[in-house]
């Protein structure tokens, strides 16, 4: 009898010793598609700068020691010291906050979470688990609302807690299969559960998630034993929650008593669970029959969730269905209960932890591969086609946000490049972007755009974030010069008129103007170089003996001609006057022009004071012009009637057509 027991024990150890290499080979097999999808979907994020709340986080970290961020969360609001510690350590190692490194951390965690989900889901079934794991991982990687989480460094907290939850549960399942050091692996699982709440509050949900995992596996444990297995995890969570309540914080919660907000949050999260069909609500709202977005989403999402759940239950997937819905509900509960709807609707990243449950919910049909019944192959293929259809829809949504992130990258890069060499010189940013959003939303509820600047910090903080130096940078919005574009967007700063903006333009050493059209570009528009001086004796031309053109230069860059004009006011103008910049071809025909007030429409010559010297930068698009040599001509004309100011050269000789020739340019454009 004793020898029989020893033999069985030895056989069990032998089986477990085979499981680990097999699990490793399976993980490697699944890693290829998951990593490829993750990199293809979000590889662009490695080139992104810092944006949104990154300046808030990193400014707070500059004031904190490693010990301080674990003992207090004042000013920053929420207590999540683990991601802050990671950022602080990387800052100390690299000497700066490096965007490539920190975006790489986010991307790496996102892909790793997909792999952990694949492995965890595969362990739930004896047959068909690999198919389920791969399907769930792909849907998780491409979950549409993660478009805000993965590319934003500040969302590390969501990816980190999801990693700790998945890793803790995977180590627990691994300890069940380990031939050796099972206790050590189980201890590591509990340790990860202990630190997870310090990444995000949802980390406290590991214990009930483990219970659900054990009750929904193919050979479920008795519920009493499942609860006993989760006791160490629950104790760790209780300790972490106790610390959380003791640490000083400045966060304000929405409160469960606000029933309207709870209902609105519930509808928003239901949209996140029913995401493959939720866009139908947008059509209902757009039909113009008086349906609000909340009612339309509720009409589509709740029945869709119920119907899909019924189909899965009838197909014999009640356990997996329970796991998916429980995971979604538990991880979404903190945000649902504590946050106001105004915050939730602007934060699709809040769905990141719950997206594990959503991915499982829609990937369950892929587990049909386990069946050996007649016709099961066709059913499995159909199930995979449905899942791939969901994945393709999500892929299209995520990739449609990439252009907006490119605008973020371009706006930051061109802002930093245009800063003056002297740190003390003041800069005025006119119409600098704060956020972008598509003209048509896919989902009826929530914001689908990309935020560059949060309302509670300015362009100066963004400059500090990317240069490490404090600059005198202010922002203003001049709606008069904004033009329609392919996106909704808002600009940073106070809204001004031409009259109210003029004093700010005079005070700035350099004016930067953002223009929108085919794309986005931040230009050095010029500025006031000097004031109160005598008339310059060397000049190109004068206009009505009131304004002198001191110099003009041009440079061809890509498909644009950049022209720099330097003006001096000799006497104040009586009329409202603007500038014309014309480009004439070899036949003397006007080819293109850039008319408007100097400094890219932010400074009117009528407001100039005697002795002012202004640098006026202008840009002409020449990419569509035929090859040849062109002449650049400049002049001033009255806004009221279009009549030109009389122009004379430095020898006081009249200039034909009052248009001063300031150079030529040879274009190697398209041939006619």
LUMLUM-873818 format. One record per residue (C-alpha): residue in one letter; y, x negated, z. Coordinates in steps of 0.001 Angstrom, whole numbers, plus 500000, padded with zeros to 6 digits. Each point is the difference from the previous one (the first is absolute). Layout:
// LUMLUM-873818
aYXZ...
END
This chain:
// LUMLUM-873818
x500000500000500000x502347497173500914x499255498137496781x500678503174498022x503435500342501608x500768496361499284x498963500480496396x502241503029499578x502902498147501601x499426497048497681x499839502351496991x503297501598501029x501631496593500324x498649499022496606x501428503142498407x503380499383501590x499960496375498843x499564501238496432x502742502625500329x502881497556500460x499474497974496785x499408503256498135x503204501484501434x501871496859499022x498751500126496417x500882503703499815x503507499308501287x500469497313497354x498771502376497286x502498502691501059x502850497545500517x500582499323496298x501115503490498904x501947500664503214x501917496718499863x500679500422496283x501385503516500434x502127498907502961x501523497018498218x500603501909496777x501667502867501847x502121498031502458x500121496409498794x503643500574499029x500902500168503709x499581496218500352x503248499573498052x502000502484502040x502798499037502394x500606501408503458x501541503474500125x500271503241501967x499620499296503765x499026496336499634x503484498864501032x499786502154503135x496603498582500935x500846496367499354x503409500118501673x498301501398503097x497348497289499834x502698497315499912x501092501145503449x496477500155501450x497542497486501378x496283500498499528x499749501195503598x503061502213499698x498643502116497162x496926500827502117x502030501020503057x502718502149498446x500737502113496936x503632500719500716x502286500249496957x497099499918497536x498716503301501401x496216499913499553x497545497760501845x497800498241497423x499982496360501057x496990498873497955x501638500096496533x503199498593501500x497993497106501428x498449499283496610x503448499927498359x501410497807502759x497150497488499761x500338499772496217x503751499541500451x499415497098502391x497393498407497724x501910500365496714x503502499620501374x501136503266498401x498899503491499148x498246499460496687x499716503162497864x497039498734497950x497990499233503124x500780503272501751x499385502112496912x496759498077499555x498968500968503534x500556503676499184x498127499825496703x497141498040501546x499628502491502847x500057502937497595x497186498538497896x498078498967503111x500301503521501387x498504501308496777x497054497623500364x499451500951503653x500085503689499099x497461499390497242x497663498275502432x500463502582502761x499414502938497652x496923498353498500x498432499742503470x500228503760500474x497238500684497459x496576498503499318x500218500757496299x503191500531498037x502060498140502584x501078497256497621x501253502537497495x501864501869502730x501494496790501363x501238498826496623x501469503398499135x501764500311503357x501376496455499765x501462500544496527x501618503288501010x501373498361503144x501486497071498082x501659502381497536x501039502687502497x503366501079498554x502044500129503211x499150496381500781x502542499037497312x502567499756502805x497771498179502490x498466497108498074x503144498591498288x502161500208503125x499609497197502555x501129502326502791x496891502166499521x497772497218501293x499464502017503167x498093502704498071x497815497592498059x499317497859503053x498871502880502227x497812501365497197x498407496576499651x499344499792503756x498483503490500089x497729499384497016x499071496494501132x499162501210503511x497718502725498665x498395497666497453x499243497421502687x498462502738502111x497715501043497148x499222496353499304x498993499458503638x497383502730499582x498415497988497202x500459496476501321x496908498061500987x501982497510502062x503273500079501863x500137503778499894x501818499974503347x502638497596498691x500585502135496925x500221503140502150x502485498233502261x502131499075496993x499947503644498943x501275501091503415x502633497246500017x501396501178496673x500149503510501408x501952498629502960x502742498441497896x500199502703497309x502460502234501934x502407497056500164x500231500126496207x500588503747499850x499405502988502263x497169501312497821x497919497035501146x499174502037503097x497848502286497828x497143497505499541x497854501528502765x499920503554498591x499612498579496494x496936498075501164x498521503131501546x500543501857496742x498479497120498039x496854500035502129x499640503780499850x500394500194496219x497731497159498884x496791500869498189x498019499647503217x502575501197502556x499856499010503639x499854502648502719x503576500841500913x499604498780503599x498834496587498825x502767499855497392x502592500661502703x498462497302502244x500201497503497146x503731500739499649x500843499594503704x501033496276499762x502226500830497050x501580502899501876x500701497798503030x501755497447497790x502087502755498479x500955501310503445x501197496568501069x502039499580496822x501537503467500333x500881499228503623x501800496834498906x501742501959497267x501432502476502507x501150497241502360x501878497928497407x503701500943499600x500702501643496652x502865501748498277x497978502242497706x500758503714499731x497159502385499268x500210503343498240x498024501834502677x497118502466499740x502281502871501015x501658500058496568x497497502314498334x501832500114496688x499854496226499700x496302500016500935x499285502536497249x501991498025497449x498204496800500989x496653501768499697x500828501134496461x501128496489499042x496777498437501301x497950502731498306x501667498964496742x498861496442500744x496403501152500446x500015502250496932x501854497429497900x497923500340496778x501024503660499607x503216500057502059x502234499340496929x499281503586498946x502508501034502665x502734498229498045x499379502347497074x500249503001502314x503348498822501373x501229499191496503x499110503464498729x503164501258501704x498509503007501768x501485499250503384x497106498029501479x501076497304502426x498285496625499889x498364500629503406x498515503340498912x498855498670496650x498253496983501532x498354502181502653x498827502426497300x498321497206498040x498876497522502662x498337502103502699x497828502066497613x499102496838498058x498894498239503185x498007503044501069x498346500475496614x499083496326499607x498636499938503553x497873503079499255x498607498387496830x499107496807501862x498439501935502854x497897502076497628x498930496793498230x498588498686503269x502777497586500927x501099501590503249x499762496732501959x502076497961497567x502467502879499741x500367500051503778x500582496254500083x502676500154497284x501915502916501508x499767498632503542x501261496597498908x502929501554498154x500919502287502889x499728497390502766x502032497331498220x502663502443498798x500333501676503408x502507497559501613x502523500329497179x499395503746499712x500591500563503699x502762497530500818x502267499708496959x502550502373498544x499467501340496522x503152498249498762x498269496681500771x496513500910498814x501145501327496627x501748496699499315x497028497857501047x496932500287497757x498897496726501620x499100502123503075x496967501216498064x498526496512499668x497562500182502931x499022503559499064x499402498977496383x496604498651501110x498950503573500778x501579501333496802x498161497406497901x496676500912501615x500757503697499563x500268499711496224x497396497257499544x497134501898501632x498571501250496662x499225496404499011x497289499995502678x497947502264497710x498550496781498613x497594500041502946x498160503043498669x496782499568498005x499790503608498899x499761500980496366x503414500078498380x501616498058502828x501118497233497627x502126502398497978x501493501483503159x500779496520501328x501695499034496738x502074503183500129x500929499287503612x501124496489499097x502062501334497101x501818502300502439x500659497137502404x501155497725497192x502323502766498818x501549500114503461x500277496201499993x501685499981496576x502558502550501157x500758497884503046x500201496869497853x502597501638497784x502054501082503009x499991496554501613x500783498165496766x502867502393499196x501724498685503133x499827496391498840x503216500164497898x501951501116503068x498641497055501974x501006497731497142x503528501364500309x499875499074503692x498936496459499126x502647499675497295x502769501393502180x499257497561502814x499523496962497741x503232500601498089x501941500713503191x498923496708501548x500634498084496761x503532501425499693x501116499061503519x502880497498500128x499272496399500890x502386500186502955x498296501961502810x503378501052501384x501189501689496811x500000503793500243x497931502063497563x500359503650499026x496923501696498507x500863503061497938x497274502572499253x497223497827501427x496765502043500108x498588501378503242x497014501966498658x498351501218496818x497973503125499303x498348501427496866x501700502902498247x496782502012500265x497876500038503141x496231500116499835x499596501617503412x502098502952501100x500490498793503558x501388496618501001x502008497173498527x498378497854497327x502686497404499478x500509496430501146x502604499053502592x501754496650499778x502588500459502747x499565502280502997x503132501952501025x500314498124503295x500557496508498601x501995498588497135x500016497551497148x501070497206502366x496696500413501874x498110499796496712x501844496792499143x499177498514503414x496368500982499543x499691497984496776x502390497115500628x499855499514503747x503795499875500198x502556502553501098x502347500995497180x503089502165499869x498523502603497668x501134503614499814x498934502847497737x501771502892498345x499086502812497628x502248500801497031x498568503169498429x502554499940497159x498152497196498202x496423501188500593x498080501267497006x496826502137499685x496785498030500260x496248500493499773x499687500305503797x501692501615502922x501686497348502078x502542499541502746x502305497091500714x500817498168503205x503367500177501699x502867502434500356x501049502190497081x503373498999498548x502500501032497349x501827497510497786x503005500238502302x498061499440503231x497871497230498455x502919497858498791x500881498505503436x496356499023500528x499846498352496572x503141497989500829x498523498817503296x496712498859498473x499615496514498625x497285501222497648x499074503456498774x496405500799499025x499387503141497971x496615501601499351x499619501772496682x497286502449499030x498792500879496525x496873498737498281x499323498179503248x501938498666502918x502215496924500194x502200498515502714x502981498231498446x502613497610501270x502974502124498922x502696497513500981x502731500420502577x503440498965501211x500253496187499774x503613499479501104x503125501966500794x503742499521500344x500246496971497685x502531499341497202x499122500790496370x497516497516498569x501629497961497185x496677499558498166x498627503245498663x498389501489496910x502204503056499585x502304502414501822x500122503776499788x503342501803500240x501261496999501981x498190501409503026x496396498732499851x498797496629498759x496531499085498780x499578496532501509x496603499123498528x496871501420498424x496467498694499696x496675501447498929x496318499231500325x497014501595498314x497088500799502312x496949501735498598x501306503120498260x503369500144501765x503330498284499414x501747499172503277x503757499589499674x502238498666502791x503695500897499833x502650498726502402x503111502115500322x503284499457501811x502440502726500882x503585498914499323x501596503330500756x498540503327501175x499060502444497258x501552503448499725x497126501537498015x496298500391500701x498562497242497825x496445498931499261x498313497174498055x498161500041496695x497484497343499002x498902500304496359x497416498140497944x500689499869496237x497530498962497349x500629497669497027x501509502896498045x502503500817502710x498119503167500997x499728500970503651x496381499500501096x500090500709503739x502445500133502878x500351499954503783x503139501887501005x501002500806503557x501966498906503006x499638496353501050x497381498830502489x497535502464498469x502167503080500509x500884499309503639x503566498664499628x502860501676498112x502734497706498594x502558502577501114x499216499043503611x500347496240499447x502824498192501767x502208497300498524x498241496635500175x496458501412500214x497347498060498071x496867502009499263x496630498899498655x498608502753497809x496322499837498963x498803502126497083x496620500491498353x499315501006496400x496527501034498903x499301498241496691x496219500192499736x500057502556497174x502634498273497869x499115498200496743x500044496227499883x503337498438499123x503288498725501390x502179502418501946x503587499845501268x500944500996503546x503352501716500466x501752501186503157x502993502190500760x501531502638502264x500726503637499241x501481502985501796x497463502484501348x502237502991499300x500349499637496244x497945496962498981x503029498042498786x499648496239500342x502352497757501960x501841497601497745x498429496544500063x501547496590499251x498431496567500118x501168497036502075x502568499181497299x501399503540500276x498662500938496564x498751503600499578x496225500361499787x498643502253497210x498819503403501248x500843498811503547x496376498803500216x499643496403501190x497188497997498439x498276498094502809x497088498420498153x496993500513497793x496290500316500650x497026499453497700x497221502528500522x496427499405498969x499226503709500092x498067502272497730x500343499430496264x501163502864497814
END
